[in-house]
Amino acid sequence: MARIDFFTTANGQLSARFGDHTLYSRYDPEKEADRFVAQSIGADRGSIQHPLAPAVVVILGAGLGYIEKAVTKRLPDVRIISLYLHDELYHETRDAAHQSAWFPSWRPAETRLN
């Protein structure tokens, strides 16, 4: 299995590589995340006061947290549910303030739905 390698980008931010794939921009991951969020929610919905602004944002594969920061910047009152797909990525960027509902021992394979 390929491992995650962390490196510093051209502007000094943290980025990651999984095998041969770079997970973020090698130059400015925060700017890349901000552009992605702006395109995803639409420039006209970039305010929590907008009637179509989401109340909850779910981030699948939250990575190094750049998407969370961009969402919080544009929609400061939105609730964010972040699902980390790799422990290393979570532990590299999380602090106690972000661990309000962290279940490190739960694994999907351990849960039966019936």
N, C-alpha and C positions, 0 to 999 in steps of 0.2 A: 504494500500500500504506500502511495506517495505521502510524504509528510509536508507539513506546512512550514515554510521558511519565511521569516520576517526580515524586512529590509527597510532602509530609510530612503524616501523618495528624493528627487532633485530639490524640492523645497523644504525638506526636513521632516515631513510627516511619515508616519508608519504605514507600511503597506505589506502585502503578503503574496506569496507564490505557493501554489499547490502543484507539485510536479513541474510541468512545463507551462502551466497557466498562471498568469498574473491575475490576482483577484481584483485589483484596483489599478488606477492610473499610476504610472511610474513617476509622474510629475506633480500632480495635485489631486489626491483622492477626495478632499473636501469639496473642491470645486466640481469634480465629476459627480459626486453625490448630490450636490445642490442642483445641478442641471437635471439629473435624473428625477429628483423629486418635483422640480418645477414642471417638467414634461408630464409626469405621472398624475399630479393633481390638477394641472392646468394653471396657467398664470393668473387667470381670473378667479380661481378658488384658493389663492394663496393666503387667505385670511380666514380666521375662525368665524368672523362675522358673516361671511358669504353663506347664503342659504344652502348651497351644495357642498360646503366644506364637510369633510368626514368627521365623525365624532370619535372613531377608532381607526387606527392604522395597524395592520398586521404586517410584520416584516419577516419573511421566510428566508432564513440564511442571513442573519444580521451581520455576520462578519466582524469587522473592526469598529462598528458603531457609527460610521460616517453617515449612513442613511438616517439613523435615529436623530443625529444632530441636525441634519438638514430639515427633517420633518418638524422637529421641535422649534427650529428657528422660524419656519413659515407658519406653523400652527401650534403656538405655545400651550394651548389648553387641551390639545387632543390627547387621548389615551393611546399609548403605543404598546403593542404586544409583539415582542421580539423572540423569535425562535432561532436559537443558535444551533447549527448543524455540526459543529466541531468544538469540543471542550477547549482546545488550545486557543482558538479565536476568542472565545468568551473570556477566558482567564487573562488573556493578554491586555484586554481593554476595559474590563469591568472594575468597578469599585463598589463599596458598600451601599452607596446611594442608589445604585441600579439593581440591587438584589432584593427587591421587595417580594418577589415570588419566584425564587430560584430553587429548583428541585434537581440537584445534581445526581441523585441516585436513580431517578426514574428513567426507564428505557422503554421505548414503544413495544419492543418484542416481549416485554414482561406483562403486558396488559391484555386480558381477554375481553372481547367486546360482547360475548354472549353469556 
